[in-house]
Amino acid sequence: MMAHDRATVEKTKADFSVEKMLEIRAKTQQAVERIAAQVKVGMLEEDANKMVVDTLREMGATKAFHKPYVRFGSNTTITFGADSVPGVRLGEDDIFFIDIAPVWDGYEGDAGDTYVTGSNPEMKRCALDAKKIFEAVSAKWKSDKSTGAELYDFAQKMAKDLGWELNLDLGGHRLGDFSSAEHYEGPLHEISFNPAPNIWMVEIHIRHPDNKFGAFYEDLLY
């Protein structure tokens, strides 16, 4: 593991506002809910992704620090940055997730969540477990002052105990005033200190061991 200088990695601009950061967090989560409400059974994944762009534009996002992702069904197993299999429609008993990263007022928003369209118990459990793992990681961060590496070791073990595989390609990242990537572009899971509040995202992408479907959840450590 590389040693990272904490002051450099966690740097923000002089006028960085925690209050504004949390306001943007809430707005981004509202955007995810607004997008999810527009996703319908029978919709093509490509059309859902166009709808996301339109919705964020309507909400005043002038840019994004990564392109939005809506993944349907088997595409929920695909890792960040990789293209979906085209032509996938959302089924009546299916799963999908949303991952958006809009920039508002010079601050980076980031949010992701998973939804199910029917009553499939394993899909429901997968969606719930992604959030459950995040919440356990967040609680450990607060109580144990764990390092980024320790948080993801814990997440990986918890995912396995629940019957899922954790995708460590999505290992958390910096967030803040745009562009926080100027200070650190690597993953949280390589950080050897206890991450500061309000500037780190924990990403949890779990997958069925047979790669049938997956779930995604992310939120800020705050």
C-alpha distance (Angstrom), angle and dihedral (degrees) to the residues before:
residue distance angle dihedral
M1 . . .
M2 3.78 . .
A3 3.79 119.3 .
H4 3.79 110.8 -121.3
D5 3.76 126.7 -160.2
R6 3.78 104.7 -122.5
A7 3.81 95.9 -150.8
T8 3.81 91.2 53.8
V9 3.80 96.9 41.7
E10 3.82 94.5 47.8
K11 3.79 97.3 41.2
T12 3.81 119.4 137.1
K13 3.78 132.6 -180.0
A14 3.81 116.9 -83.4
D15 3.79 93.0 -106.8
F16 3.83 95.8 46.4
S17 3.81 109.4 147.6
V18 3.80 120.8 -154.1
E19 3.80 89.0 -164.9
K20 3.82 90.5 56.1
M21 3.81 91.4 44.9
L22 3.82 90.9 55.3
E23 3.81 90.9 45.4
I24 3.83 89.5 55.0
R25 3.82 90.3 46.5
A26 3.82 90.1 56.1
K27 3.80 92.6 45.4
T28 3.81 91.3 51.4
Q29 3.79 92.2 50.4
Q30 3.82 88.9 50.3
A31 3.81 88.0 52.4
V32 3.82 90.8 54.0
E33 3.80 90.3 52.7
R34 3.80 91.1 47.2
I35 3.80 90.7 50.8
A36 3.83 93.4 45.8
A37 3.81 90.3 53.6
Q38 3.81 89.3 58.8
V39 3.81 95.5 50.9
K40 3.80 109.5 100.2
V41 3.80 136.1 -174.4
G42 3.82 109.2 -94.3
M43 3.81 93.5 29.5
L44 3.80 118.9 134.2
E45 3.79 114.0 -119.4
E46 3.81 89.8 -128.8
D47 3.81 90.7 56.9
A48 3.80 91.1 49.1
N49 3.79 90.5 54.7
K50 3.82 91.3 51.2
M51 3.80 88.8 50.6
V52 3.82 90.1 53.8
V53 3.80 91.8 55.5
D54 3.81 91.0 49.0
T55 3.82 92.8 47.3
L56 3.80 94.2 50.4
R57 3.80 90.6 47.6
E58 3.80 89.8 51.3
M59 3.81 88.2 51.9
G60 3.80 90.5 54.7
A61 3.80 102.3 -103.6
T62 3.80 105.9 153.7
K63 3.81 95.6 -172.1
A64 3.80 143.3 -5.9
F65 3.79 131.7 -137.7
H66 3.80 91.0 -137.9
K67 3.78 131.7 14.0
P68 3.81 115.9 -95.3
Y69 3.77 120.3 -102.4
V70 3.76 129.1 -152.7
R71 3.80 110.1 175.9
F72 3.81 123.9 -169.4
G73 3.81 129.0 -158.2
S74 3.81 114.7 -43.9
N75 3.81 89.5 9.0
T76 3.83 87.7 70.8
T77 3.82 86.9 79.8
I78 3.81 93.0 60.6
T79 3.78 117.2 105.0
F80 3.79 126.8 -119.1
G81 3.80 114.2 -76.6
A82 3.81 95.1 19.4
D83 3.80 119.5 112.2
S84 3.79 120.4 -108.3
V85 3.78 121.5 -119.0
P86 3.83 101.1 -96.6
G87 3.79 127.0 -119.0
V88 3.82 98.6 33.1
R89 3.81 115.2 152.6
L90 3.79 123.8 -160.4
G91 3.79 111.6 -107.7
E92 3.80 131.0 -143.9
D93 3.80 91.9 -108.8
D94 3.77 99.9 34.7
I95 3.81 146.9 116.6
F96 3.80 133.5 -125.4
F97 3.77 139.3 171.3
I98 3.79 137.1 -155.1
D99 3.82 126.4 -148.2
I100 3.81 118.6 179.7
A101 3.80 134.3 170.8
P102 3.81 110.4 -173.5
V103 3.80 123.8 170.3
W104 3.80 115.9 -136.5
D105 3.81 124.6 179.6
G106 3.80 91.2 -13.4
Y107 3.83 93.6 -53.6
E108 3.78 127.0 112.2
G109 3.78 117.6 -121.9
D110 3.77 120.0 -164.7
A111 3.78 131.3 175.6
G112 3.78 139.8 152.1
D113 3.79 135.4 -179.2
T114 3.81 141.0 163.5
Y115 3.81 130.3 -128.0
V116 3.80 136.2 -172.2
T117 3.80 126.1 -147.2
G118 3.79 99.6 -158.1
S119 3.79 142.3 17.5
N120 3.82 103.1 -78.2
P121 3.82 101.7 145.3
E122 3.81 96.2 -151.6
M123 3.80 93.0 49.5
K124 3.80 89.9 48.1
R125 3.80 90.7 49.1
C126 3.81 91.6 48.1
A127 3.81 92.1 52.6
L128 3.81 91.7 47.3
D129 3.81 93.6 44.7
A130 3.81 93.7 54.6
K131 3.80 88.8 59.5
K132 3.80 92.1 39.7
I133 3.82 90.7 55.9
F134 3.81 90.9 48.4
E135 3.81 91.0 51.2
A136 3.81 91.8 49.4
V137 3.82 90.9 49.0
S138 3.80 90.9 49.2
A139 3.83 91.1 49.5
K140 3.83 91.1 49.4
W141 3.81 90.4 49.4
K142 3.79 90.1 54.7
S143 3.81 98.6 41.5
D144 3.82 103.4 36.1
K145 3.83 102.4 30.2
S146 3.82 86.1 -129.6
T147 3.80 124.1 -174.3
G148 3.80 121.4 -115.2
A149 3.80 89.2 -105.1
E150 3.81 91.9 51.5
L151 3.81 91.6 49.2
Y152 3.80 92.1 56.1
D153 3.81 93.5 43.4
F154 3.80 85.9 55.3
A155 3.83 92.1 46.4
Q156 3.79 91.8 49.6
K157 3.82 92.5 51.8
M158 3.81 92.6 45.9
A159 3.82 91.8 49.8
K160 3.80 90.7 50.7
D161 3.82 91.9 48.2
L162 3.81 88.7 53.0
G163 3.81 91.4 50.6
W164 3.81 99.7 -103.0
E165 3.79 137.3 110.6
L166 3.81 117.4 -123.5
N167 3.81 114.8 -138.0
L168 3.80 104.0 -136.9
D169 3.80 91.2 -171.7
L170 3.81 81.7 84.1
G171 3.79 98.0 54.5
G172 3.79 102.7 153.7
H173 3.80 128.2 -91.0
R174 3.79 148.3 -153.0
L175 3.78 120.8 -76.5
G176 3.77 133.4 -179.0
D177 3.76 140.4 93.5
F178 3.79 109.9 5.8
S179 2.95 118.4 -61.8
S180 3.80 105.2 23.5
A181 3.81 87.6 158.1
E182 3.81 86.6 77.3
H183 3.80 86.4 73.2
Y184 3.81 101.1 36.7
E185 3.80 132.5 -2.2
G186 3.80 98.8 174.4
P187 3.80 130.2 95.4
L188 3.78 127.2 -82.3
H189 3.80 89.6 -126.6
E190 3.82 89.6 71.4
I191 3.81 94.2 54.5
S192 3.82 114.2 112.1
F193 3.81 97.6 -162.7
N194 3.79 136.4 62.9
P195 3.83 105.4 -84.3
A196 3.80 117.5 -120.1
P197 3.82 118.3 -117.1
N198 3.82 124.7 -97.9
I199 3.83 98.1 22.3
W200 3.83 107.2 67.5
M201 3.79 130.5 76.0
V202 3.80 121.7 -152.9
E203 3.82 111.7 -150.4
I204 3.80 120.4 -162.5
H205 3.81 116.0 -170.6
I206 3.80 111.9 170.3
R207 3.78 127.2 180.0
H208 3.77 137.1 -162.3
P209 3.84 107.6 -103.0
D210 3.82 89.5 -118.2
N211 3.83 90.6 49.2
K212 3.81 93.2 -117.8
F213 3.81 95.4 133.5
G214 3.78 142.1 -22.8
A215 3.79 144.1 -160.9
F216 3.78 135.2 -134.7
Y217 3.77 133.9 -157.6
E218 3.78 131.1 166.5
D219 3.77 137.4 171.2
L220 3.77 142.6 156.2
L221 3.79 125.1 -84.2
Y222 3.81 99.4 -125.2
